[in-house]
Amino acid sequence: MGKVQPMDPQSILTYSHDWSDWLTGDDTLTTSTWSVDPEGSLAVDLDSNTTTTTTVTLSGPTKGLVYEVINHIVTVAGEACDRMITIRAGNR
């Protein structure tokens, strides 16, 4: 599962993932989508990507809940992969 990131319910936080070590040759990112499980109060406010990096801004988690935030990417070469951020909402 990896490291759990704490997030205060009043926070607006941005997370990024650099995919350059995962990409092979001259391959680059074409699409990046973000999803949250469970759906509900944690909002994806903004998301963007470059040819090697994905970024998401999150807000509004419910205190006491744990969220899995999943980034799904597709590359020019047709490769696809997911990375997950685990968020635990509570007072920091």
VEXLO-213960 format. One record per residue: residue in three letters; x, y, z of N, C-alpha, C in turn. Coordinates in nm, 4 decimals. Layout:
+------+----------+----------+----------+----------+----------+----------+----------+----------+----------+
| resn |      n.X |      n.Y |      n.Z |     ca.X |     ca.Y |     ca.Z |      c.X |      c.Y |      c.Z |
+------+----------+----------+----------+----------+----------+----------+----------+----------+----------+
|  ALA |        X |        Y |        Z |        X |        Y |        Z |        X |        Y |        Z |
...
+------+----------+----------+----------+----------+----------+----------+----------+----------+----------+
//
This chain:
+------+----------+----------+----------+----------+----------+----------+----------+----------+----------+
| resn |      n.X |      n.Y |      n.Z |     ca.X |     ca.Y |     ca.Z |      c.X |      c.Y |      c.Z |
+------+----------+----------+----------+----------+----------+----------+----------+----------+----------+
|  MET |   0.0831 |  -0.1196 |   0.0000 |   0.0000 |   0.0000 |   0.0000 |   0.0870 |   0.1251 |   0.0000 |
|  GLY |   0.2070 |   0.1193 |   0.0562 |   0.2907 |   0.2376 |   0.0587 |   0.2573 |   0.3269 |   0.1766 |
|  LYS |   0.3179 |   0.4426 |   0.1785 |   0.3009 |   0.5373 |   0.2876 |   0.1615 |   0.6018 |   0.2827 |
|  VAL |   0.1012 |   0.6123 |   0.4000 |  -0.0290 |   0.6786 |   0.4110 |  -0.0037 |   0.8268 |   0.4358 |
|  GLN |  -0.0659 |   0.9109 |   0.3538 |  -0.0507 |   1.0552 |   0.3646 |  -0.1613 |   1.1122 |   0.4529 |
|  PRO |  -0.1272 |   1.1852 |   0.5621 |  -0.2312 |   1.2484 |   0.6425 |  -0.2844 |   1.3734 |   0.5722 |
|  MET |  -0.4129 |   1.4010 |   0.5921 |  -0.4723 |   1.5201 |   0.5320 |  -0.5802 |   1.5745 |   0.6244 |
|  ASP |  -0.5648 |   1.6975 |   0.6658 |  -0.6632 |   1.7653 |   0.7488 |  -0.7876 |   1.7950 |   0.6640 |
|  PRO |  -0.9072 |   1.7801 |   0.7195 |  -1.0295 |   1.8069 |   0.6420 |  -1.0380 |   1.9487 |   0.5835 |
|  GLN |  -0.9639 |   2.0439 |   0.6413 |  -0.9656 |   2.1817 |   0.5907 |  -0.8593 |   2.2077 |   0.4844 |
|  SER |  -0.7755 |   2.1096 |   0.4575 |  -0.6621 |   2.1274 |   0.3658 |  -0.7028 |   2.1203 |   0.2190 |
|  ILE |  -0.6225 |   2.1852 |   0.1394 |  -0.6222 |   2.1698 |  -0.0064 |  -0.4775 |   2.1374 |  -0.0400 |
|  LEU |  -0.4523 |   2.0133 |  -0.0850 |  -0.3152 |   1.9673 |  -0.1067 |  -0.2932 |   1.9183 |  -0.2488 |
|  THR |  -0.1710 |   1.9376 |  -0.2981 |  -0.1327 |   1.8951 |  -0.4321 |  -0.0285 |   1.7845 |  -0.4215 |
|  TYR |  -0.0486 |   1.6789 |  -0.5019 |   0.0430 |   1.5658 |  -0.5083 |   0.0865 |   1.5471 |  -0.6527 |
|  SER |   0.2123 |   1.5078 |  -0.6712 |   0.2661 |   1.4831 |  -0.8055 |   0.3352 |   1.3484 |  -0.8100 |
|  HIS |   0.3390 |   1.2916 |  -0.9304 |   0.4152 |   1.1686 |  -0.9519 |   0.4974 |   1.1849 |  -1.0792 |
|  ASP |   0.6270 |   1.1621 |  -1.0660 |   0.7187 |   1.1676 |  -1.1798 |   0.7307 |   1.0267 |  -1.2378 |
|  TRP |   0.6830 |   1.0084 |  -1.3603 |   0.6819 |   0.8787 |  -1.4271 |   0.8076 |   0.8547 |  -1.5102 |
|  SER |   0.9027 |   0.9480 |  -1.5129 |   1.0160 |   0.9377 |  -1.6064 |   1.0998 |   0.8110 |  -1.5861 |
|  ASP |   1.1137 |   0.7625 |  -1.4620 |   1.1879 |   0.6379 |  -1.4397 |   1.1135 |   0.5160 |  -1.4930 |
|  TRP |   0.9819 |   0.5239 |  -1.5012 |   0.8996 |   0.4122 |  -1.5494 |   0.8920 |   0.4108 |  -1.7024 |
|  LEU |   0.8940 |   0.5278 |  -1.7641 |   0.8840 |   0.5376 |  -1.9106 |   1.0087 |   0.4803 |  -1.9770 |
|  THR |   0.9903 |   0.4163 |  -2.0919 |   1.1037 |   0.3578 |  -2.1637 |   1.1310 |   0.4339 |  -2.2925 |
|  GLY |   1.2579 |   0.4446 |  -2.3261 |   1.2970 |   0.5104 |  -2.4515 |   1.2457 |   0.6527 |  -2.4580 |
|  ASP |   1.1835 |   0.6840 |  -2.5721 |   1.1291 |   0.8180 |  -2.5936 |   0.9805 |   0.8260 |  -2.5611 |
|  ASP |   0.9252 |   0.7242 |  -2.4979 |   0.7823 |   0.7210 |  -2.4672 |   0.7462 |   0.8344 |  -2.3714 |
|  THR |   0.6264 |   0.8891 |  -2.3876 |   0.5782 |   0.9981 |  -2.3028 |   0.4310 |   0.9760 |  -2.2673 |
|  LEU |   0.3856 |   1.0459 |  -2.1656 |   0.2460 |   1.0356 |  -2.1236 |   0.1551 |   1.1079 |  -2.2225 |
|  THR |   0.0409 |   1.0462 |  -2.2515 |  -0.0599 |   1.1149 |  -2.3335 |  -0.1828 |   1.1497 |  -2.2511 |
|  THR |  -0.2253 |   1.0600 |  -2.1615 |  -0.3413 |   1.0890 |  -2.0780 |  -0.3145 |   1.0505 |  -1.9335 |
|  SER |  -0.3820 |   1.1225 |  -1.8456 |  -0.3756 |   1.0950 |  -1.7019 |  -0.5146 |   1.1202 |  -1.6448 |
|  THR |  -0.5688 |   1.0202 |  -1.5759 |  -0.6969 |   1.0380 |  -1.5083 |  -0.6807 |   0.9998 |  -1.3619 |
|  TRP |  -0.7573 |   1.0634 |  -1.2757 |  -0.7534 |   1.0397 |  -1.1318 |  -0.8906 |   0.9956 |  -1.0847 |
|  SER |  -0.8936 |   0.8968 |  -0.9948 |  -1.0193 |   0.8535 |  -0.9342 |  -0.9981 |   0.8379 |  -0.7846 |
|  VAL |  -1.1090 |   0.8485 |  -0.7091 |  -1.1038 |   0.8400 |  -0.5630 |  -1.1981 |   0.7296 |  -0.5172 |
|  ASP |  -1.1466 |   0.6436 |  -0.4269 |  -1.2286 |   0.5376 |  -0.3686 |  -1.2133 |   0.5451 |  -0.2169 |
|  PRO |  -1.3176 |   0.5598 |  -0.1380 |  -1.4555 |   0.5648 |  -0.1835 |  -1.4888 |   0.7014 |  -0.2424 |
|  GLU |  -1.5816 |   0.7008 |  -0.3355 |  -1.6287 |   0.8263 |  -0.3934 |  -1.7034 |   0.9035 |  -0.2866 |
|  GLY |  -1.7053 |   1.0325 |  -0.2999 |  -1.7788 |   1.1122 |  -0.2022 |  -1.7097 |   1.2433 |  -0.1742 |
|  SER |  -1.6725 |   1.2610 |  -0.0487 |  -1.6311 |   1.3940 |  -0.0040 |  -1.4932 |   1.4384 |  -0.0526 |
|  LEU |  -1.3974 |   1.3485 |  -0.0726 |  -1.2659 |   1.3915 |  -0.1208 |  -1.2775 |   1.4303 |  -0.2673 |
|  ALA |  -1.2468 |   1.5567 |  -0.2962 |  -1.2667 |   1.6096 |  -0.4315 |  -1.1349 |   1.6227 |  -0.5061 |
|  VAL |  -1.1376 |   1.5897 |  -0.6343 |  -1.0275 |   1.6189 |  -0.7255 |  -1.0572 |   1.7570 |  -0.7824 |
|  ASP |  -0.9874 |   1.8585 |  -0.7305 |  -1.0127 |   1.9967 |  -0.7728 |  -0.9469 |   2.0296 |  -0.9056 |
|  LEU |  -0.8224 |   1.9867 |  -0.9211 |  -0.7459 |   2.0130 |  -1.0432 |  -0.6605 |   1.8917 |  -1.0738 |
|  ASP |  -0.6401 |   1.8644 |  -1.2008 |  -0.5431 |   1.7626 |  -1.2395 |  -0.4790 |   1.8046 |  -1.3697 |
|  SER |  -0.3531 |   1.7673 |  -1.3843 |  -0.2800 |   1.8025 |  -1.5054 |  -0.1674 |   1.7026 |  -1.5261 |
|  ASN |  -0.1091 |   1.7067 |  -1.6441 |   0.0096 |   1.6261 |  -1.6696 |   0.0963 |   1.6918 |  -1.7750 |
|  THR |   0.2257 |   1.6591 |  -1.7654 |   0.3212 |   1.6939 |  -1.8689 |   0.3518 |   1.5634 |  -1.9418 |
|  THR |   0.4584 |   1.5592 |  -2.0163 |   0.4939 |   1.4352 |  -2.0855 |   0.5545 |   1.3320 |  -1.9912 |
|  THR |   0.5904 |   1.3731 |  -1.8665 |   0.6525 |   1.2797 |  -1.7722 |   0.5967 |   1.2852 |  -1.6295 |
|  THR |   0.5143 |   1.3836 |  -1.5973 |   0.4686 |   1.4046 |  -1.4600 |   0.3178 |   1.4248 |  -1.4548 |
|  THR |   0.2539 |   1.3690 |  -1.3509 |   0.1112 |   1.3903 |  -1.3278 |   0.0932 |   1.4627 |  -1.1948 |
|  THR |  -0.0110 |   1.5463 |  -1.1866 |  -0.0359 |   1.6264 |  -1.0669 |  -0.1852 |   1.6296 |  -1.0389 |
|  VAL |  -0.2201 |   1.6250 |  -0.9084 |  -0.3597 |   1.6332 |  -0.8675 |  -0.3690 |   1.7227 |  -0.7435 |
|  THR |  -0.4749 |   1.8027 |  -0.7353 |  -0.5048 |   1.8821 |  -0.6169 |  -0.6332 |   1.8292 |  -0.5559 |
|  LEU |  -0.6265 |   1.7973 |  -0.4251 |  -0.7378 |   1.7346 |  -0.3529 |  -0.7863 |   1.8246 |  -0.2402 |
|  SER |  -0.9168 |   1.8131 |  -0.2088 |  -0.9723 |   1.8881 |  -0.0966 |  -1.0959 |   1.8172 |  -0.0413 |
|  GLY |  -1.1337 |   1.8551 |   0.0814 |  -1.2610 |   1.8159 |   0.1390 |  -1.2764 |   1.6759 |   0.1920 |
|  PRO |  -1.1708 |   1.6104 |   0.2451 |  -1.1917 |   1.4757 |   0.2963 |  -1.2758 |   1.4778 |   0.4240 |
|  THR |  -1.3401 |   1.3664 |   0.4525 |  -1.4166 |   1.3505 |   0.5759 |  -1.3262 |   1.2895 |   0.6821 |
|  LYS |  -1.3179 |   1.3556 |   0.7977 |  -1.2330 |   1.3089 |   0.9071 |  -1.2655 |   1.1640 |   0.9407 |
|  GLY |  -1.1596 |   1.0836 |   0.9548 |  -1.1738 |   0.9436 |   0.9912 |  -1.1769 |   0.8472 |   0.8742 |
|  LEU |  -1.1932 |   0.8974 |   0.7535 |  -1.1968 |   0.8098 |   0.6362 |  -1.0575 |   0.7944 |   0.5744 |
|  VAL |  -1.0377 |   0.6811 |   0.5101 |  -0.9152 |   0.6539 |   0.4349 |  -0.9542 |   0.6429 |   0.2879 |
|  TYR |  -0.8812 |   0.7127 |   0.2029 |  -0.9115 |   0.7163 |   0.0601 |  -0.7957 |   0.6584 |  -0.0206 |
|  GLU |  -0.8276 |   0.5915 |  -0.1288 |  -0.7293 |   0.5510 |  -0.2277 |  -0.7489 |   0.6415 |  -0.3490 |
|  VAL |  -0.6467 |   0.7168 |  -0.3813 |  -0.6495 |   0.8081 |  -0.4956 |  -0.5634 |   0.7434 |  -0.6030 |
|  ILE |  -0.6260 |   0.7074 |  -0.7139 |  -0.5584 |   0.6292 |  -0.8179 |  -0.5357 |   0.7145 |  -0.9425 |
|  ASN |  -0.4099 |   0.7128 |  -0.9886 |  -0.3724 |   0.7823 |  -1.1117 |  -0.3511 |   0.6777 |  -1.2209 |
|  HIS |  -0.4320 |   0.6856 |  -1.3262 |  -0.4199 |   0.5949 |  -1.4407 |  -0.3622 |   0.6740 |  -1.5564 |
|  ILE |  -0.2516 |   0.6221 |  -1.6126 |  -0.1885 |   0.6909 |  -1.7266 |  -0.1838 |   0.5987 |  -1.8474 |
|  VAL |  -0.1786 |   0.6624 |  -1.9645 |  -0.1565 |   0.5928 |  -2.0915 |  -0.0475 |   0.6699 |  -2.1640 |
|  THR |   0.0413 |   0.5964 |  -2.2318 |   0.1528 |   0.6597 |  -2.3016 |   0.1311 |   0.6591 |  -2.4529 |
|  VAL |   0.2162 |   0.7324 |  -2.5220 |   0.2129 |   0.7367 |  -2.6687 |   0.2257 |   0.5965 |  -2.7262 |
|  ALA |   0.3090 |   0.5122 |  -2.6649 |   0.3311 |   0.3754 |  -2.7136 |   0.2178 |   0.2793 |  -2.6759 |
|  GLY |   0.1171 |   0.3294 |  -2.6027 |   0.0038 |   0.2451 |  -2.5662 |   0.0197 |   0.1723 |  -2.4334 |
|  GLU |   0.1290 |   0.1982 |  -2.3617 |   0.1469 |   0.1405 |  -2.2288 |   0.0487 |   0.2070 |  -2.1321 |
|  ALA |   0.0053 |   0.1329 |  -2.0300 |  -0.0857 |   0.1884 |  -1.9288 |  -0.0417 |   0.1402 |  -1.7917 |
|  CYS |  -0.0631 |   0.2244 |  -1.6906 |  -0.0221 |   0.1876 |  -1.5548 |  -0.1009 |   0.2715 |  -1.4550 |
|  ASP |  -0.1111 |   0.2209 |  -1.3321 |  -0.1763 |   0.2921 |  -1.2227 |  -0.0782 |   0.3122 |  -1.1091 |
|  ARG |  -0.0920 |   0.4234 |  -1.0382 |  -0.0213 |   0.4488 |  -0.9128 |  -0.1255 |   0.4975 |  -0.8130 |
|  MET |  -0.1051 |   0.4633 |  -0.6845 |  -0.2038 |   0.4970 |  -0.5835 |  -0.1419 |   0.5790 |  -0.4707 |
|  ILE |  -0.2187 |   0.6760 |  -0.4235 |  -0.1853 |   0.7530 |  -0.3039 |  -0.2934 |   0.7187 |  -0.2018 |
|  THR |  -0.2535 |   0.6829 |  -0.0793 |  -0.3488 |   0.6568 |   0.0269 |  -0.3549 |   0.7788 |   0.1183 |
|  ILE |  -0.4747 |   0.8319 |   0.1374 |  -0.4974 |   0.9509 |   0.2187 |  -0.5795 |   0.9131 |   0.3417 |
|  ARG |  -0.5300 |   0.9506 |   0.4608 |  -0.6066 |   0.9320 |   0.5843 |  -0.6463 |   1.0705 |   0.6342 |
|  ALA |  -0.7774 |   1.0940 |   0.6419 |  -0.8268 |   1.2255 |   0.6829 |  -0.8381 |   1.2327 |   0.8347 |
|  GLY |  -0.7800 |   1.3368 |   0.8887 |  -0.7853 |   1.3600 |   1.0325 |  -0.7159 |   1.4903 |   1.0644 |
|  ASN |  -0.7273 |   1.5370 |   1.1847 |  -0.6609 |   1.6609 |   1.2230 |  -0.5118 |   1.6381 |   1.2340 |
|  ARG |  -0.4348 |   1.7287 |   1.1771 |  -0.2886 |   1.7178 |   1.1810 |  -0.2341 |   1.7887 |   1.2995 |
+------+----------+----------+----------+----------+----------+----------+----------+----------+----------+
//
